[in-house]
Amino acid sequence: MKRIESSVKQIPYSQEQVYAKVSDLSNLKTLLERIPEDKRQGFNLEDLDCTPDRVSAMAQPVGKVEIAIVSRDPFKCVKLESAQSPIKLFMWIQIVSTGENSCKIKLTVDADLNIFMAKMVEKPLTQAIDKLADLLAAIPY
């Protein structure tokens, strides 16, 4: 397993507000539409389908990807796992309160990669995780 962590992002909303949105994947489509266009560059998803527990989309250039929530720790963490993906991965969205109306968020991914794949996809996967963390920090909750 290869572990990749995003940088920690400060969000000007309460831990509860952020958790309420990220723990229900059906919010994802609406939230993505509210992200400013300049923050969406390089984040190409087509045929986005969201339910409270699953999200699937065509992600260029990898193809169809489906991710499902496997557990929720209220206000603190949402754990996800790939259900359909070229690589098996697990992701945690961790949320820590830093005040009444602020929190920090960090994404951690464990990807099941052999040594050769790890060298090829580590940089793009790291960039994707950081981009996703940036998007989550840019959303008006």
N, C-alpha and C positions, 0 to 999 in steps of 0.2 A: 504494500500500500504506500502510496505517495501522499503526504499531507501538504496541503497548500492553504495558507491563511491570507485573508484580505487584511489590509490595513484597518485600523479602528476608525470608524466614522462617527462624528458627533451629529446628533439629530435634535432639532429644537422642538421636540414633542415629547410627551410623557411616555414612559416605558409601556404603560397600559395601552395608549393609543397606537403605538407602533406594533405591539404584539397583536392587538385586535386585527390589524390589517394583514400582517405577514403570516398569521396562523390560519387564515382563511384564503386559500389560493383563488377562490372565485373573485376576490378583489383585484387580482393581478391585472386583468385586462383594463379595467377602469383606471387603475393607478398608472399603468404604462402610458395610457393616453394623456395623462395629466403632466407627464414629464416634459420639460422644455425640449424642443427639437435638437438644440445643440448638445444636450446631455444624452440623447439617444443614438448619436452617431456610432456606428460600428456594432450596434446591437440589433441584428437582423433576425426577426422572428416572423414566420408566416403561419397562417392557419392555426392561430392560438386558440386553444380550447381549455377552459378553466372550470373546475368544480371546487367545492370547499377543500377536498383532499388531494386533488390531482391537477396537474397542468401538462399539456402536451402541445408541441409546436414543431414546425419544420424550422430547424436552425441551420443556417448556411455557414459553412459548407458540410456539416456533419450529417444532415438528414433529420429524420423524425426522432424527437427526444421526448420522453415522458418521465416526469418526476412526481413522486407521491410523498405525502407527509406520513411518517411512521410513528411519530410521537410528538406530544406537545407538553411543555412544562410551563404552565401559565405565567405569563409576563416575562419569562426568562429565556426560553429556548424553544425553537422549532427544529425538529430533526426530519430530514428528507432523504429519500433513496431513489436512485434511478430505477424505473420500472422498464423502460425501453431506452437504450442508449448504446452507442458504439463501445463505451467503456462503463464498467460498473462503478458507481460512485455514491458516496454518502455525504450529506451536507448538513451543517448545523448553522442556524442563524441565532446568534447569541445577542441578547439585549440586556444592558445594564443601566439602571437609573443613575443619573448624575445630578438630579434635582427634580423639583416638582414638574417642570415643563421641559425637561431635557433628558436625553439618554445617549448611550453609545451603542453601536452595533458592529458586529464582526462576523464574517463568514469563514467557516472552516470546511474544507473539502478533503475527504480521503478518497483517492481514486485507485482502483485496482489496475495497476500498470506494470507490465514487465519492464526490465531495465532498458530495453531498446525503445519501447513506446514512451517511457518516462522522459527520455532525452528529447524526443520529438514533440511531445505535447505539453511539457511542463510550462514553457513560456506562454503559449497561447491560453492554456487553462488558467494560469496565474493572472494573465491580463483579463480574461473573462470574469473571474471571481472579483477582481478589483473593480471592474466596470459594473458588475451587478451590485456591489457594495455602494459604489457612487450613485447608481440609480436609486437604490433604497434610501440613501441619504437625501436625494433631491426631491423625493415625493412629498407633496403636502398632505400630511395625515389628518 
